[in-house]
């Protein structure tokens, strides 16, 4: 896997999938581009889209969408994801 400072668009699809698995996300059965990640207090649906990584956090309140361009580093996106909604 490339260094964490590497932009997501410089990762292979396999590297992105491995990274999501290492975070604890699980691929959705009905959507090869969709992933589900559960943390204490929230869940996130992550989608590997063509131009960006989309996230919809579902805390106890209304769902909160967010989009991360693939030009951001894996470390920056991971830090933002771990913060949750």
HUPE-V804045 format. One record per residue. RES is the residue in three letters. PHI is phi as a letter, one per 40 degrees, with the letter a starting at -180 (* if undefined). OMEGA is omega in whole degrees, -180 to 180 (999 if undefined). D_CENTER is the distance of its C-alpha to the mean C-alpha in whole Angstrom. Layout:
RES:PHI:OMEGA:D_CENTER, RES:PHI:OMEGA:D_CENTER
//
This chain:
UNK:*:178:16, UNK:c:177:16, UNK:d:-177:17, UNK:c:-179:14, UNK:c:-179:16, UNK:c:177:15, UNK:d:-180:13, UNK:d:-178:11, UNK:c:175:13, UNK:b:177:15, UNK:c:172:13, UNK:c:177:14, UNK:d:179:13, UNK:c:179:14, UNK:c:177:12, UNK:c:179:9, UNK:c:177:9, UNK:c:178:11, UNK:d:179:9, UNK:c:177:6, UNK:c:179:10, UNK:c:175:11, UNK:c:-177:9, UNK:h:179:10, UNK:c:178:8, UNK:b:179:11, UNK:c:177:11, UNK:c:-178:13, UNK:c:-174:17, UNK:c:-176:17, UNK:a:-177:14, UNK:c:178:14, UNK:c:-176:11, UNK:b:-180:9, UNK:b:176:8, UNK:b:-179:9, UNK:b:-179:8, UNK:b:174:12, UNK:b:179:13, UNK:c:177:16, UNK:g:179:17, UNK:a:170:14, UNK:b:179:11, UNK:b:170:8, UNK:b:-177:8, UNK:b:178:5, UNK:b:173:7, UNK:c:-179:8, UNK:c:-176:11, UNK:c:-174:13, UNK:b:-179:13, UNK:a:177:10, UNK:b:-177:6, UNK:b:-180:7, UNK:b:170:6, UNK:b:177:10, UNK:c:177:11, UNK:b:172:14, UNK:c:179:16, UNK:c:178:20, UNK:c:179:20, UNK:c:177:19, UNK:d:-178:15, UNK:b:180:14, UNK:c:177:12, UNK:a:-180:10, UNK:b:178:9, UNK:b:177:9, UNK:c:179:11, UNK:c:177:11, UNK:c:177:14, UNK:c:179:12, UNK:c:177:12, UNK:d:-180:10, UNK:c:-180:11, UNK:c:-180:11, UNK:c:179:8, UNK:c:179:7, UNK:c:179:11, UNK:c:179:9, UNK:c:-178:7, UNK:c:177:10, UNK:c:-180:12, UNK:g:-176:11, UNK:c:999:13
//
